[in-house]
Amino acid sequence: TTVKIAEYRRLLSHTHSVLVLTGAGISAESGIPTFRGAGGLWRQFKATIFYLFRSPDGNPSEIDEKDLPRCTKRRSLVRSHIVWFGEHIWDDALEKIQKEIQLCDLFIVVCFSYFNLS
């Protein structure tokens, strides 16, 4: 509404430092392909076929950890920096976010999966 827009404008006009935390979908309105949308990486690399290859019964939760790719330097599991649905944000990322929150004047969260922050 117009009242809310005016309030946001007032908040922003008195703010020196703004931190905005967004979900992946924020890119869609900007014209950047989303991970799972048309033209996104999920469709481009056919991840479902990859998981079926790794787990012939089609259940990726039953993939043996020893078969997953590992970092050549640290031998830790290789994975993207994506927080999957139902996962929590990693501790080191959460610590960085908390430090930035302490430094900003205004913190805006724009996402649909707020439970990932817990």
C-alpha distances in whole Angstrom, upper triangle without the diagonal:
4,5,5,6,9,10,11,12,14,16,17,18,21,21,25,25,22,23,21,23,22,23,25,23,21,23,23,20,22,25,27,29,28,31,31,30,32,34,33,36,36,37,39,41,42,41,42,45,46,45,48,50,50,50,52,51,47,46,45,45,48,49,52,50,54,53,49,49,50,50,53,53,52,52,49,47,45,41,38,36,33,32,33,31,33,34,33,32,36,37,38,34,33,35,34,30,31,33,30,27,30,30,26,24,21,21,18,19,18,20,20,24,23,27,28,28,30
4,5,5,6,9,10,10,12,14,15,16,19,20,23,24,22,23,22,24,23,25,27,25,22,25,25,21,23,26,28,30,30,33,34,32,34,36,35,38,38,39,41,43,44,44,45,48,49,48,50,53,53,53,55,54,50,49,48,48,51,52,54,53,56,55,52,51,52,51,55,54,53,54,51,49,47,43,40,37,35,34,35,34,35,36,35,35,38,39,39,36,34,36,35,31,32,33,30,28,30,30,26,23,20,21,19,21,19,22,23,27,26,29,31,30,32
4,5,5,6,9,10,11,12,14,15,17,19,22,23,21,23,21,24,24,26,28,26,24,27,27,24,25,28,30,32,32,35,35,34,36,38,37,39,40,41,43,45,46,45,46,49,50,49,51,54,54,54,56,55,51,50,48,48,52,52,54,53,56,56,52,52,52,52,55,55,53,54,51,49,47,44,41,38,36,35,36,34,35,36,35,34,37,38,38,35,33,35,34,30,30,32,29,26,28,28,24,22,19,20,18,20,20,22,23,26,25,29,30,29,31
4,5,5,6,9,10,11,12,14,16,17,20,20,18,19,18,20,20,22,25,23,20,23,24,21,22,26,27,29,28,31,32,31,33,35,34,36,36,38,40,42,42,42,43,46,46,46,48,51,50,50,52,51,48,46,45,44,48,48,51,49,52,52,48,48,49,48,51,51,49,50,47,45,44,40,37,34,32,31,32,30,32,32,31,30,33,34,34,31,29,31,30,26,27,28,26,23,25,25,21,19,16,17,14,16,16,19,20,23,22,25,27,25,27
4,5,5,6,9,10,11,12,15,15,19,19,17,18,17,19,19,22,24,22,19,22,22,19,20,24,25,28,27,30,31,30,32,33,32,35,36,37,38,41,41,41,42,46,46,45,48,50,50,50,52,52,48,47,45,45,49,49,51,49,52,52,48,48,48,47,50,50,49,50,46,45,43,40,36,33,32,31,32,31,32,33,32,31,34,34,34,31,30,31,30,26,27,28,25,23,25,25,21,18,16,16,14,16,16,19,21,24,23,26,27,26,29
4,5,5,6,9,10,10,13,14,18,19,17,19,19,22,22,25,27,25,22,25,26,22,23,27,29,31,31,34,35,33,35,37,36,38,39,40,42,44,45,44,46,49,49,49,51,54,53,54,56,55,51,50,48,48,52,52,54,52,55,55,51,51,51,50,53,52,51,52,49,48,46,42,39,36,35,34,35,34,35,36,34,33,36,36,36,33,31,33,31,28,28,29,26,24,25,25,21,18,16,18,16,19,19,22,24,27,25,29,30,28,31
4,5,5,6,9,10,11,13,16,17,15,17,17,20,21,23,26,25,22,25,26,23,24,28,29,31,30,33,34,33,36,37,36,38,39,40,42,44,45,44,45,48,48,48,50,53,52,52,55,54,50,49,47,46,50,50,52,50,53,53,50,49,49,48,51,51,49,50,47,46,44,41,38,34,33,32,34,32,33,34,32,31,33,34,34,31,29,30,29,25,25,26,23,21,22,22,18,15,13,15,14,16,17,20,22,25,23,26,28,26,28
4,5,5,6,9,10,11,14,14,12,14,14,16,17,20,23,22,19,21,23,20,21,24,25,28,27,30,31,30,33,34,32,34,35,37,38,40,41,40,42,45,45,45,47,50,49,49,52,51,48,46,44,44,47,47,49,47,50,50,46,46,46,45,48,47,46,47,44,42,41,38,34,31,30,29,31,30,31,31,29,28,31,31,31,27,26,27,26,22,23,24,21,18,20,20,16,13,11,12,11,14,14,18,20,23,21,24,25,23,26
4,5,5,6,9,10,13,14,13,15,15,18,19,22,25,24,20,23,24,21,21,25,26,29,29,31,33,32,34,35,34,36,37,39,40,42,43,42,44,47,47,47,50,52,51,52,54,54,50,49,47,46,50,50,52,50,53,52,48,48,48,46,49,48,47,49,46,45,43,39,36,33,32,31,33,33,34,34,32,30,33,33,33,30,28,29,27,24,25,25,22,20,22,21,17,14,12,14,13,16,17,20,23,26,24,28,28,26,29
4,6,5,7,9,12,14,13,16,17,20,22,25,27,27,23,26,27,24,25,28,30,32,32,34,36,35,37,38,37,39,40,42,43,45,46,45,47,50,50,49,52,54,53,54,57,56,53,51,49,48,52,52,54,52,54,54,50,50,49,48,51,50,49,50,47,46,44,41,38,35,34,33,35,35,36,35,33,32,34,34,33,30,29,30,28,25,25,25,22,20,21,20,16,13,12,15,14,18,19,22,25,27,26,29,30,27,30
4,6,6,6,10,11,10,13,14,17,19,22,25,25,21,24,26,24,24,27,28,31,30,32,34,34,36,37,35,37,38,40,41,43,44,43,45,48,47,47,50,52,51,51,54,53,50,48,46,45,49,49,51,48,51,51,47,47,46,45,48,47,45,47,44,43,41,38,35,32,31,30,32,32,33,32,30,28,30,30,30,27,25,26,24,21,21,21,18,16,17,16,13,10,8,11,11,15,16,20,23,25,23,26,26,24,26
4,5,5,8,9,8,11,12,16,17,21,23,23,20,22,24,22,21,25,26,29,28,30,33,32,34,35,33,35,36,38,39,41,42,41,43,46,46,45,49,50,49,50,53,53,49,47,45,45,48,48,50,47,50,50,46,45,44,43,46,45,44,45,42,41,40,37,33,30,30,29,31,31,33,32,30,27,30,30,29,26,25,25,23,20,21,21,17,16,17,16,12,9,8,11,11,14,16,19,23,25,23,26,26,24,27
4,6,8,11,11,14,16,19,21,25,27,27,23,25,27,24,24,27,28,31,31,34,36,35,37,38,36,38,39,41,42,44,45,45,47,50,49,49,52,54,53,54,57,56,53,51,49,48,52,52,53,51,53,53,49,48,48,46,49,47,46,48,45,45,43,40,37,33,33,33,35,35,36,36,33,31,33,33,32,29,28,28,26,23,24,23,20,19,19,17,14,11,11,14,15,18,19,23,26,28,27,30,30,28,30
4,7,10,10,14,16,20,22,26,28,28,25,27,29,27,26,30,31,34,33,35,38,37,39,40,38,39,41,43,44,45,47,46,48,51,50,50,53,55,54,54,57,57,54,52,49,49,52,52,53,51,53,53,49,48,48,46,49,47,46,48,45,45,43,40,37,34,33,33,36,35,36,35,33,31,32,32,31,28,27,27,25,22,22,21,18,17,17,15,12,9,10,13,15,18,20,24,27,29,27,30,30,27,29
4,6,7,11,13,16,19,23,25,26,22,24,27,25,24,28,28,31,30,32,35,35,37,37,35,36,38,40,41,42,44,43,45,48,47,47,50,52,50,51,54,54,51,49,46,46,49,49,50,47,50,50,46,45,44,42,45,43,42,44,41,41,39,37,34,30,30,30,33,33,34,32,30,27,29,28,27,25,23,23,21,19,19,18,15,14,14,12,9,6,7,10,12,16,18,22,25,26,24,27,27,24,27
4,7,10,13,17,20,23,26,26,23,25,28,26,25,28,28,31,30,32,35,35,37,37,35,36,38,40,40,42,44,42,45,48,47,46,50,51,50,51,54,54,51,49,46,46,49,48,49,46,49,49,45,44,43,40,43,41,40,43,40,40,38,36,33,29,30,30,33,33,34,33,30,27,28,28,26,24,23,22,20,18,18,17,14,13,13,10,8,6,8,11,14,17,19,23,27,28,26,29,28,25,28
4,7,10,13,16,20,22,24,20,22,25,24,23,26,25,28,28,29,32,32,35,34,32,33,34,37,37,38,40,39,42,44,43,43,46,48,46,47,50,51,47,45,42,42,45,44,46,43,45,45,41,40,39,37,39,38,37,39,36,36,34,32,29,26,26,26,29,30,31,29,26,23,25,24,22,20,19,19,16,14,15,13,10,10,11,8,5,5,7,9,11,14,17,20,24,25,23,25,24,22,24
4,6,10,13,17,19,20,17,19,22,21,20,23,23,25,24,26,29,29,31,31,29,30,31,34,35,36,37,36,38,41,40,40,43,45,43,45,48,48,44,42,40,39,43,42,43,40,43,43,39,38,37,35,38,37,36,38,35,34,33,30,27,23,23,23,26,27,28,26,24,21,23,22,21,18,18,18,15,13,14,13,10,9,11,9,6,6,5,6,8,11,13,16,20,21,19,22,21,19,22
4,7,10,13,16,17,15,17,20,19,18,22,21,23,22,23,26,26,29,29,26,27,28,31,32,33,34,33,35,38,37,36,40,41,40,41,44,44,41,39,36,35,39,38,39,37,39,39,35,34,34,32,35,34,32,34,31,31,29,26,23,20,20,19,22,23,24,23,20,17,19,19,18,15,14,15,12,9,11,11,7,7,10,9,6,8,6,5,6,8,11,14,17,18,16,19,18,15,18
4,6,10,13,14,11,13,16,16,15,19,18,20,18,20,22,23,26,26,23,24,25,28,29,30,31,30,32,35,34,34,37,39,37,38,41,41,38,36,33,33,37,36,38,35,38,37,34,33,32,31,34,34,32,34,30,29,28,25,21,18,18,17,20,20,22,21,19,16,18,19,18,15,14,16,13,10,12,14,10,10,13,13,10,11,8,6,5,6,7,10,14,15,14,17,16,14,17
4,7,10,12,10,12,15,16,16,18,17,18,16,17,20,21,24,24,21,22,23,25,26,27,29,27,29,32,31,30,34,35,34,35,38,38,34,32,30,29,33,32,34,32,34,34,30,30,29,28,32,31,30,31,27,26,25,21,18,15,14,13,16,17,18,17,15,12,15,16,16,12,11,14,12,9,11,13,11,10,14,14,12,14,11,8,6,5,6,8,11,12,11,14,12,11,14
4,7,8,6,9,12,12,13,15,14,15,13,14,16,17,20,21,18,19,20,22,23,25,26,24,26,29,29,28,31,33,32,33,36,35,32,30,28,28,31,31,33,31,33,33,29,29,29,28,32,31,30,31,27,26,24,20,17,14,13,12,14,15,17,16,15,13,16,18,18,14,14,17,15,12,15,17,14,14,18,18,16,17,14,11,8,6,5,5,9,10,10,13,12,11,15
4,6,6,9,11,12,13,15,13,13,10,11,13,14,18,18,15,16,16,19,21,22,22,21,23,26,25,25,28,30,29,29,32,32,28,27,24,24,28,28,30,28,31,30,27,26,27,27,30,30,29,29,26,24,22,18,15,13,10,10,11,11,14,14,13,12,15,18,18,14,14,18,16,14,17,19,17,17,20,21,19,21,18,14,12,9,6,5,7,8,9,12,10,11,14
4,5,6,8,11,11,12,10,10,7,8,10,11,14,15,12,13,13,16,17,18,19,18,20,23,22,22,25,27,26,27,30,30,26,25,23,23,27,26,28,27,30,28,25,24,25,25,28,29,28,28,25,23,20,17,13,11,9,10,11,12,15,14,15,14,16,19,19,16,17,20,18,16,19,22,19,20,23,24,22,24,21,18,15,12,10,8,10,10,12,14,12,14,17
4,5,6,8,10,11,9,9,6,8,10,9,13,14,11,14,14,16,17,19,20,19,21,24,24,24,26,28,28,29,31,31,27,26,24,25,29,28,31,30,32,31,28,27,29,29,32,33,32,32,29,26,24,20,17,15,12,13,13,13,16,17,18,17,20,23,23,19,20,23,22,19,22,24,22,22,26,26,23,25,21,19,15,13,9,8,9,10,13,16,14,16,19
4,6,6,7,9,9,10,8,11,13,12,15,16,14,16,17,18,20,22,23,22,24,27,27,27,30,32,31,32,35,34,31,30,28,28,32,31,34,32,35,34,30,30,30,30,33,34,33,33,30,28,25,22,18,16,14,15,16,16,19,19,19,18,21,23,23,19,20,23,21,18,21,23,20,20,24,23,21,22,19,16,13,11,8,8,10,12,14,17,16,17,20
4,6,5,6,5,7,6,10,12,11,13,13,11,13,15,16,17,19,21,21,23,26,26,26,29,30,30,32,34,34,30,30,27,29,32,31,34,32,35,33,29,29,30,29,32,33,32,33,30,27,25,21,18,16,14,16,17,18,21,21,21,19,22,25,24,20,21,24,22,20,23,25,22,22,26,25,23,24,21,19,16,14,12,11,13,15,17,20,18,19,23
4,5,5,5,6,6,10,11,9,10,11,10,13,15,15,16,19,20,20,22,25,25,26,28,30,31,31,33,33,30,29,27,29,32,31,34,33,36,34,31,30,31,31,34,35,35,35,32,29,27,23,20,19,16,18,18,18,22,22,23,22,24,27,27,23,24,27,25,23,26,28,25,25,29,29,26,27,24,22,18,17,13,13,13,16,18,21,20,21,25
4,5,7,9,10,13,14,12,13,14,14,17,18,19,20,23,24,24,26,29,29,30,32,34,34,35,37,37,33,33,31,32,36,35,38,37,39,38,34,34,35,34,37,38,38,38,35,33,30,26,23,21,19,20,21,21,24,25,25,24,27,29,29,25,26,29,27,24,27,29,25,25,29,28,25,26,23,21,17,16,13,13,14,17,19,22,22,23,26
4,6,9,10,14,15,13,14,14,14,17,19,19,20,23,24,25,27,29,29,30,33,34,35,36,38,38,34,34,32,34,37,36,38,37,39,37,34,33,34,33,36,37,37,37,34,32,29,26,22,21,19,21,22,22,26,26,26,24,27,29,28,25,26,28,26,23,27,28,24,25,28,27,24,25,22,21,18,17,14,15,17,19,21,24,23,24,27
4,6,9,12,14,11,11,11,12,15,17,17,17,20,22,23,25,27,27,29,31,32,33,34,36,37,33,33,31,33,36,35,37,36,38,36,33,32,33,33,35,36,37,37,34,32,29,26,22,21,20,22,22,23,26,27,27,26,28,31,30,26,28,30,28,26,29,30,27,28,31,30,28,29,26,24,21,20,17,17,19,21,23,26,25,26,29
4,6,10,12,10,10,10,9,12,14,15,14,17,19,20,22,24,24,26,28,29,30,32,33,34,30,30,28,30,33,32,34,33,35,33,29,28,30,29,32,33,33,33,31,28,25,22,18,18,16,19,19,21,24,24,25,23,25,28,27,23,25,28,25,24,27,28,25,26,30,29,27,28,26,24,21,19,17,16,18,20,22,24,23,24,27
4,7,8,6,7,6,5,8,10,11,11,14,16,16,19,21,21,22,25,26,27,28,30,31,27,27,25,27,30,29,31,30,33,30,27,26,28,28,30,32,32,32,29,27,23,20,17,17,15,17,17,19,22,23,24,23,25,28,27,24,26,29,26,25,28,30,27,28,32,31,29,31,28,26,23,21,18,17,17,19,22,24,22,24,27
4,6,5,8,8,5,8,9,10,11,14,15,15,17,19,20,20,23,24,25,26,28,28,24,24,22,24,27,26,29,28,30,28,25,24,26,26,29,31,30,30,27,24,21,18,15,14,12,14,14,15,19,19,20,19,22,25,25,21,23,26,24,23,26,28,26,26,30,30,28,30,27,24,21,18,15,14,14,15,18,20,18,20,24
4,6,8,8,5,5,6,8,9,11,12,11,14,16,16,17,19,21,21,22,24,25,21,21,19,20,24,22,25,24,26,24,21,21,23,23,26,28,27,27,24,21,18,15,12,12,10,12,11,13,17,17,19,18,20,23,23,20,22,25,24,23,26,28,26,27,30,30,29,31,28,25,23,20,17,15,15,15,18,20,17,20,23
4,7,8,5,7,5,6,9,11,10,10,12,15,15,16,18,20,20,21,23,23,19,19,17,20,23,22,25,25,27,25,22,22,24,25,28,30,30,29,26,23,20,17,14,15,12,14,12,13,17,17,20,20,22,25,26,23,24,28,27,25,28,31,29,29,33,33,32,34,31,27,24,21,19,16,15,15,19,20,18,21,24
4,6,5,8,8,7,10,12,12,13,14,17,18,19,21,23,24,24,26,26,22,22,21,23,26,25,29,28,31,28,26,25,28,29,31,33,33,32,29,26,24,20,17,18,15,17,15,16,20,21,23,23,25,28,29,25,27,30,29,27,30,32,30,31,34,34,32,34,31,28,25,22,19,17,16,17,21,22,21,23,26
4,5,9,9,7,9,12,12,14,15,17,19,20,21,23,25,26,26,27,23,24,23,26,28,27,30,30,32,30,27,27,29,30,33,35,35,34,32,28,25,22,20,21,18,20,19,19,23,24,26,26,28,32,32,29,30,33,32,30,34,35,33,34,37,37,35,37,34,31,28,25,22,20,20,21,24,26,24,27,30
4,7,8,7,6,10,11,13,15,17,18,20,21,22,24,25,26,27,24,25,23,26,28,27,30,30,31,29,26,25,27,28,30,32,33,32,30,27,24,21,18,19,18,20,19,21,24,25,27,26,28,31,31,28,30,33,31,30,33,35,33,34,37,37,35,37,34,31,28,26,23,21,21,22,26,27,25,28,31
4,6,6,6,9,10,11,14,16,16,17,20,21,22,23,25,26,22,23,21,23,26,24,27,26,28,26,23,22,24,25,27,29,30,29,27,23,20,17,15,16,14,16,16,17,21,21,23,22,24,27,27,24,26,29,28,26,30,32,30,31,34,34,32,34,32,29,26,24,21,19,19,19,23,24,22,24,27
4,5,5,6,8,9,12,13,13,15,17,18,19,21,22,24,20,21,18,21,23,21,24,23,25,22,19,19,21,21,24,26,26,25,23,20,17,14,12,14,12,15,15,17,20,20,22,21,22,26,25,23,25,28,27,26,30,31,29,31,34,34,33,35,33,30,27,25,22,20,20,20,23,24,22,24,27
4,6,6,6,6,8,11,11,12,14,16,16,18,19,20,17,17,15,18,20,19,22,21,23,21,18,18,21,22,25,27,27,25,23,20,17,14,12,14,12,14,13,15,18,18,21,21,22,26,26,23,25,29,27,27,30,32,30,31,35,35,34,36,34,30,28,25,22,20,19,19,22,23,20,23,26
4,6,5,7,9,10,12,13,15,16,18,19,20,21,17,19,17,20,22,21,24,24,26,23,21,21,24,25,27,30,30,28,26,23,20,17,16,18,16,18,16,18,21,22,24,24,26,29,30,27,29,32,31,30,33,35,34,35,38,38,37,39,36,33,30,28,25,22,22,22,25,26,24,27,29
4,6,8,11,11,12,14,16,16,18,20,21,23,19,21,19,22,24,22,25,25,26,23,21,20,23,24,26,28,29,27,26,23,20,17,16,18,17,19,18,20,24,24,26,26,27,30,30,27,30,33,31,31,34,36,34,35,39,39,37,40,37,34,32,29,26,24,24,24,27,28,26,28,31
4,6,9,9,8,11,13,13,15,17,18,20,17,18,16,19,21,19,21,21,22,19,17,16,19,21,23,25,26,24,23,20,17,15,14,17,16,19,17,20,23,22,25,25,25,29,29,27,29,32,31,31,34,36,34,36,39,39,38,41,38,35,33,30,28,25,25,25,28,28,25,28,31
4,5,6,7,9,10,11,13,15,15,17,14,15,14,17,19,17,20,21,22,19,17,17,21,22,25,28,28,26,24,21,18,16,16,18,17,19,17,19,22,22,25,25,26,30,30,28,30,33,33,32,35,37,36,37,41,41,40,42,40,36,34,31,28,26,25,24,28,28,25,28,31
4,5,5,6,9,10,11,12,14,15,12,13,11,14,16,14,17,17,19,16,14,15,18,20,22,25,25,23,21,17,15,13,13,16,14,16,14,16,19,19,22,22,23,27,27,25,27,31,30,30,33,35,34,35,38,39,38,41,38,35,32,29,27,24,23,22,25,25,23,26,28
4,5,5,6,9,10,10,11,12,9,10,9,13,14,13,17,18,20,17,15,17,20,23,25,28,27,25,23,19,18,16,16,19,17,18,15,16,19,19,23,24,25,28,29,28,29,33,32,32,35,37,36,37,40,41,40,43,40,36,34,31,29,25,24,23,26,25,23,27,28
4,5,5,6,9,10,10,12,9,11,11,14,15,14,17,18,20,16,15,17,20,23,25,28,28,25,24,20,19,17,18,21,19,21,18,20,22,23,26,27,27,31,32,30,32,35,35,35,38,40,39,40,43,44,43,46,43,40,37,34,32,29,28,26,30,29,27,30,32
4,5,5,6,9,10,12,10,11,10,13,14,11,14,15,16,13,12,13,16,19,21,24,24,22,20,17,15,14,15,19,18,19,17,19,21,21,24,25,25,29,29,28,30,33,33,33,36,38,37,38,42,42,42,44,42,39,37,33,32,29,28,26,29,28,26,29,30
4,5,5,6,8,10,7,8,6,10,10,8,12,13,15,12,11,13,16,19,22,25,24,21,20,16,15,14,15,18,17,18,15,17,19,19,22,23,24,27,28,27,29,32,32,32,35,37,37,38,41,42,41,44,41,38,36,33,31,28,26,24,27,26,24,27,28
4,5,5,5,7,5,7,7,11,11,10,13,15,17,13,14,16,19,23,25,28,27,24,23,19,19,18,19,22,20,21,19,20,21,22,25,27,27,31,32,31,32,36,36,36,38,41,40,41,44,45,45,47,45,41,39,36,34,30,29,27,30,29,27,30,31
4,6,6,9,8,10,10,13,12,10,13,15,15,12,12,14,18,21,23,26,26,23,22,19,18,17,19,23,22,23,21,22,24,24,27,28,28,32,32,32,34,36,37,37,40,41,41,42,45,46,46,49,46,43,41,38,36,33,31,30,33,31,29,32,33
4,6,9,8,9,8,11,9,7,9,11,12,8,9,11,15,18,20,23,23,20,19,15,15,15,17,21,20,21,19,21,22,22,25,26,25,29,30,29,31,34,34,35,37,39,39,40,43,44,44,47,45,41,40,36,35,32,31,28,31,30,27,30,31
4,6,6,6,6,9,7,6,9,11,13,10,11,14,18,21,23,26,25,22,21,17,18,17,20,23,21,22,19,20,21,21,25,26,26,29,31,30,32,35,35,36,38,40,40,41,44,46,45,48,46,42,40,37,35,32,30,28,31,29,27,30,31
4,5,8,9,12,10,9,12,15,16,13,15,18,21,25,26,30,29,25,24,21,21,21,23,26,24,25,22,23,24,25,28,30,30,33,34,34,36,38,39,39,41,44,44,45,48,49,49,51,49,45,43,40,38,34,33,31,34,32,30,33,34
4,6,8,10,9,10,13,16,18,15,17,20,23,27,29,32,31,27,26,23,23,22,24,27,25,25,22,22,23,24,27,29,30,33,35,34,35,38,39,39,41,44,44,44,47,49,49,51,48,45,43,39,37,34,32,29,32,30,29,33,33
4,6,9,9,10,13,16,18,15,16,19,22,25,28,31,29,26,25,21,21,20,21,24,22,22,18,19,20,21,25,27,27,31,32,31,33,36,37,36,38,41,41,41,44,46,45,48,45,41,39,36,34,30,28,26,29,27,26,30,30
4,5,6,8,11,14,16,14,14,18,21,24,27,29,28,25,23,19,20,18,20,22,20,20,16,17,17,18,22,24,25,28,30,29,30,33,34,34,36,39,39,39,42,44,43,45,43,39,37,34,32,28,26,24,27,25,23,27,27
4,5,5,9,11,14,12,11,14,17,20,23,26,24,21,19,16,16,14,16,19,17,17,14,15,15,16,19,21,21,25,26,26,27,30,31,31,33,35,36,36,39,41,40,43,40,37,35,31,30,26,25,22,25,23,21,25,25
4,6,8,10,13,12,12,15,18,21,24,26,24,21,18,15,16,15,17,19,17,16,13,14,14,14,17,20,20,23,25,25,25,28,30,30,31,34,35,35,38,40,39,42,40,36,34,31,30,26,24,22,24,21,20,23,23
4,6,9,12,11,11,15,18,21,24,26,24,21,19,16,17,17,19,22,20,20,17,18,17,17,21,23,23,25,27,27,28,31,33,33,34,37,38,38,41,43,43,45,43,39,38,34,33,30,28,25,28,25,23,26,26
4,6,9,7,8,12,14,18,20,23,21,18,16,13,14,14,17,20,19,19,17,18,18,18,21,22,22,25,26,26,28,30,31,32,34,36,37,38,40,42,42,45,43,39,38,34,33,30,29,26,28,26,24,27,27
4,5,6,7,11,13,17,19,21,19,16,15,12,14,15,18,21,21,21,19,21,20,19,22,23,22,25,26,27,28,30,32,32,34,36,37,38,41,42,43,46,44,40,39,36,35,32,31,28,30,28,25,28,28
4,5,5,9,10,13,16,18,16,12,11,9,11,12,16,18,18,19,17,20,19,18,20,21,19,22,23,24,25,27,28,30,31,33,34,35,38,39,40,43,41,38,37,34,34,31,30,27,29,26,24,26,26
4,6,8,9,13,14,16,15,11,11,9,12,14,18,20,21,22,21,23,23,21,23,24,22,24,25,26,28,29,30,32,34,35,36,38,40,41,42,46,44,41,40,37,37,34,34,30,32,30,27,29,29
4,7,9,13,14,17,16,12,12,10,11,13,17,20,20,21,20,23,23,21,24,24,23,25,26,27,29,31,31,33,35,36,37,39,41,42,43,46,44,41,40,37,36,33,33,30,32,30,27,30,30
4,7,10,12,15,14,11,10,7,8,9,13,16,17,18,17,20,20,18,21,21,19,22,23,23,25,27,28,29,31,33,33,35,37,39,39,42,41,37,36,33,33,30,30,27,29,27,24,27,27
4,7,9,12,12,9,9,6,6,8,12,15,16,18,18,21,22,20,22,21,19,22,22,22,25,27,27,28,31,32,32,34,37,37,38,41,40,37,36,33,33,30,30,28,30,28,25,27,28
4,6,9,8,5,5,4,5,9,12,15,17,19,19,22,23,20,21,21,18,20,20,21,24,25,25,27,29,30,31,33,35,36,37,40,39,36,36,33,33,31,31,29,30,29,25,27,28
4,6,6,5,5,6,6,9,12,14,17,19,20,24,24,21,22,21,18,20,18,19,23,23,23,25,28,28,29,31,33,34,35,38,38,35,35,32,32,31,32,29,30,29,26,27,28
4,6,6,8,10,9,13,15,18,21,23,24,28,28,25,26,24,21,23,21,23,26,26,26,28,31,31,32,34,36,36,38,41,41,38,38,36,36,34,35,33,34,33,29,30,32
4,6,8,11,11,14,17,18,21,23,25,28,29,26,25,24,21,22,20,21,25,24,24,27,29,29,30,33,34,34,36,40,39,37,37,35,36,34,36,33,34,33,29,30,31
4,5,9,10,13,16,17,20,21,23,26,26,23,23,21,18,19,17,19,22,22,22,25,27,27,28,31,32,33,34,38,38,35,35,34,34,33,34,31,32,31,27,27,28
4,7,9,12,15,17,20,21,22,25,25,22,22,21,18,20,19,21,23,24,24,27,29,29,30,33,34,35,37,40,39,36,37,34,35,33,34,31,32,30,27,28,28
4,6,9,13,14,16,17,18,22,22,18,19,18,15,16,16,17,20,21,21,23,25,26,27,29,31,32,34,37,36,33,33,31,31,29,30,27,28,26,23,24,25
4,6,10,12,14,15,16,19,19,16,17,16,14,16,16,17,20,21,22,23,26,27,28,29,32,33,34,37,36,32,32,29,29,27,28,25,26,25,21,23,23
4,7,10,12,14,15,18,19,16,17,16,14,17,16,17,20,21,21,23,25,26,27,29,31,32,32,36,34,31,31,28,28,26,26,24,25,24,21,22,24
4,7,8,10,11,15,16,13,15,14,13,16,15,15,18,20,20,21,23,25,25,27,29,30,30,33,32,28,28,25,24,22,23,20,22,21,18,20,21
4,5,8,10,14,16,13,14,13,12,16,15,13,16,19,18,18,22,23,23,24,27,28,28,31,29,26,25,22,21,19,20,18,20,20,16,18,20
4,7,9,13,15,12,12,10,9,13,12,10,13,15,14,15,18,19,19,20,23,24,24,27,25,22,21,19,18,17,18,16,17,17,14,15,17
4,6,9,12,10,10,9,10,14,14,12,14,17,16,15,19,21,20,21,24,25,24,27,25,21,20,17,16,14,15,13,15,15,11,13,16
4,7,8,6,7,6,8,12,13,11,12,15,15,14,17,20,19,20,23,24,24,26,24,20,19,16,15,13,13,10,12,11,8,10,12
4,6,5,8,9,11,15,16,14,15,19,19,18,20,23,23,23,26,28,27,29,27,23,21,18,17,13,13,10,12,11,9,12,14
4,6,8,10,13,17,19,16,16,20,21,19,21,24,24,23,27,28,28,29,27,23,21,17,16,12,11,8,10,9,7,11,12
4,7,10,13,15,18,16,16,19,21,19,21,24,24,23,26,29,28,30,27,23,22,18,18,14,12,9,10,8,7,10,10
4,7,9,12,14,13,13,16,18,17,18,21,22,21,24,26,26,28,26,22,21,18,18,15,14,10,11,9,6,9,9
4,6,9,12,10,9,13,15,13,15,18,19,18,21,23,23,25,23,20,19,16,17,14,14,11,10,8,5,6,7
4,6,9,7,6,10,11,10,12,15,15,15,18,20,20,23,21,17,17,14,15,14,15,11,11,10,6,6,8
4,6,5,6,9,10,11,12,14,16,16,19,20,21,24,23,20,20,17,19,17,18,15,15,13,10,10,11
4,5,5,6,9,10,10,12,14,15,17,19,20,23,22,19,20,18,20,19,21,18,16,15,12,11,11
4,5,5,6,9,10,11,13,14,16,17,19,22,22,19,20,19,21,20,22,19,18,18,14,13,14
4,5,5,6,9,10,11,12,15,16,17,20,19,16,17,15,17,17,19,17,15,16,12,11,13
4,5,5,6,9,10,10,12,15,15,18,17,14,15,14,16,16,18,15,14,13,11,8,10
4,5,5,6,9,10,11,13,15,18,18,15,17,16,19,19,21,19,17,17,14,12,13
4,5,5,6,9,10,11,13,16,16,14,16,15,18,18,21,19,18,18,16,13,15
4,5,5,6,9,10,11,14,13,10,12,11,14,15,18,17,14,16,13,10,13
4,5,5,6,9,10,13,13,11,13,13,16,17,20,18,15,16,15,11,13
4,5,5,7,9,12,13,12,15,15,19,20,23,22,19,20,18,15,16
4,5,5,6,10,11,9,12,13,16,18,21,20,18,20,18,15,17
4,5,5,8,8,7,10,11,15,17,20,19,16,18,17,13,15
4,6,8,10,9,13,15,18,20,23,23,20,21,20,16,18
4,7,9,10,13,16,19,21,25,24,22,23,22,19,21
4,6,7,10,13,16,19,22,23,20,22,21,18,20
4,7,10,14,17,20,23,24,21,24,23,20,22
4,7,10,13,16,20,21,18,21,21,18,20
4,7,10,13,16,17,14,17,17,14,17
4,6,10,13,14,12,16,16,13,16
4,6,10,11,9,12,12,10,13
4,7,9,9,13,12,12,15
4,6,6,10,10,10,13
4,6,9,10,11,13
4,5,6,8,10
4,5,6,8
4,5,6
4,6
4
